[in-house]
Amino acid sequence: MPRALPPLNGLRAFEAAGRHLSFTKAAQELNVTPAAISHQIKGLEEHLQVQLFRREPRALLLTDAGQRALPGIRAAFERLSEAADELRAETADSRTLTVSAVPSLSAKWLVPRLDRFRRRHPQIDVRLDATGDLVDFQRDADIDMGIRFGAGDYPGLDAVKLVEGRIVPVCSPELANGDPPLREPADLRHHTLIHTKWGGGHTDPDWGEWLRSAGLDDIDARRGPQFNQTAHALEAAMQGQGVVLTMEVLIGQDLARGRLVKPFELTDSGTKTRTYWIVAPPAKMKQPRVRAFRDWLLDEMAATREERDPVAGAPSAPAAGARGAAPEHPKPVSETKP
């Protein structure tokens, strides 16, 4: 005989109220009234013949029984959500893969290579949503995966490191060889500094930090124009309008074609790094379309690094999280965007 389950609405109300320790916040999350939450939990308590909450004058507290039950019920709802995602994937248009990616990597690295993915996987159509906005995968259910820029700490998501790259100053060849020329970091005092400022407290390449690491404390790091898109800042640098800080991985083609140059080789001052991550909910990361795109991204990035840093013709080390290497799973913090 099948087990007699408690009322599912009551379990859902209990899980939300137990997580928030608030009937009001649980009601907002579930789009019902606080009175409905209270009624559903009362019905659940009567069904189970156990008290789950203690209602204090200024607080809502879980009883010992409620504290013991909450982790298992929360895990059960998470598994139900994953199973629903898998069912949606089976019924969705399996040709389309929707990728939310930061604009900097999209414009300068991903888009020029996308045709290679199409040739490898002609049965998958990629829809690229180039945005710096953070994706809520529960709300934006049509987004399959994301490429993000930050610390790699994304609660509830699987995250695989795509690339960790150096932050370097670049400019046009004409500016580097002009009057005055750029030969060493101290020469920056004679040139315009171009800034990328993404807003929201995110970790954009910062001239103040870079100059301090180069041992230069007598250059005003605040002067110069600001852009909120990396591609715009790089275009200004190509036009000879100043020197910009950027991730090395974004400028491979521009360096190869002579549109940009690194005016001086760096030692300790070039060790500042930033990281791009591939992220998706665990259920989505298991989907064949998502795995195929993730593996292709890692292969392309490994090839990019080999082209940029060949060692006596030997292949570079594989990208962290690449096929055959252990994927990296982060600790929860907040996401950043360029």
C-alpha positions, 0 to 999 in steps of 0.5 A, a space after each residue: 500500500 502507498 504511504 499516506 503523505 501529509 498535505 503537500 500544501 502544509 509541508 510547503 508552507 512549513 518549509 518556507 516558514 521554517 526557512 524564513 522563521 516568518 509566516 509573512 515572508 513565507 506568504 510572500 514567497 508562496 503568493 498567499 496570505 499569512 493567514 493561509 500559511 498559518 491555516 496550512 501549518 495548523 492543519 499539518 500539525 493536526 495531521 502529524 499530531 505534533 507541534 512544529 512552531 512556537 509562537 513567541 510575542 516577537 519571534 517565530 521559533 521551531 520546536 525541537 520536532 520542527 528543527 529535526 524535520 525541516 532539513 529532510 523536508 527541504 531536501 525533498 522539495 529540492 529533489 522535486 524541483 530537480 526532477 521537474 527541471 529534468 521533465 521540462 528538459 525532456 519536453 522542451 525544444 531540445 535544439 535550443 540552448 539558452 546561455 546567459 553570458 557577461 558582455 565582455 567575454 561574449 563580444 571579445 571571445 565567445 561570439 568569434 568562436 561560436 561557429 565552431 560549436 555549431 559545426 561540432 553540434 549542428 543539432 543544437 541552436 545556441 541563443 546567447 543572452 549577453 547581459 551583466 544582470 544576475 540570472 535567477 534560474 528559478 525565475 528565468 526557467 528558459 535560461 539553461 546556463 550562464 558564464 559569470 565573472 567573479 569569485 566562483 561562489 554561487 549558492 545552489 549552482 554547479 560552477 566550473 572554472 572557465 579561465 583565471 586570467 591576468 589583468 594587463 594594461 593595453 593601448 594602441 601601437 601608436 600610443 605606445 610608440 608616441 611622444 612621450 612613449 610607454 616603456 615602463 609603468 612609471 610612464 603612465 603618468 603622461 597618459 590617459 587612463 581608461 576605466 571600466 566601471 560596471 557598478 553595483 560594487 562589482 570587481 572591475 579592473 581597478 587602476 588604483 589597485 594595479 598602480 599600487 601593486 606596481 609600486 606607483 603611488 604618485 599617479 592619480 588613478 581616478 583621472 580619465 574616461 569611464 565606460 560600463 562595457 569592456 568592449 567600449 573601453 577597448 575600442 577607445 584604447 584602439 583609437 589611441 584615446 588612452 591605456 585600459 586595464 583588461 583581462 588578457 583572455 579578451 584581447 588575443 585577436 586584437 594583439 595578434 592583429 596589431 590593434 592593441 599592444 602590451 606596452 611593457 612586460 610585467 612582473 609582480 604588477 601583472 599578477 592581479 587576476 580575475 576569473 570567469 565561471 560556467 554556472 548552472 543548476 545541478 539538474 541543468 548541468 546534467 543535461 546533454 546540451 549543457 554538458 556539450 556546451 560546457 565541454 566545448 567552452 573548456 576545450 576552446 579556452 584550453 586551445 586559447 591558452 595554448 595559443 597564447 602561452 606555448 611552451 616549446 611547442 608543448 600543450 598547455 595544462 588543461 583548463 580547470 574543470 575540463 574533461 578528465 580534470 576534477 570540476 571545482 565546486 565553490 563555497 557560497 558568496 555573491 555573484 559579480 558581473 562585468 
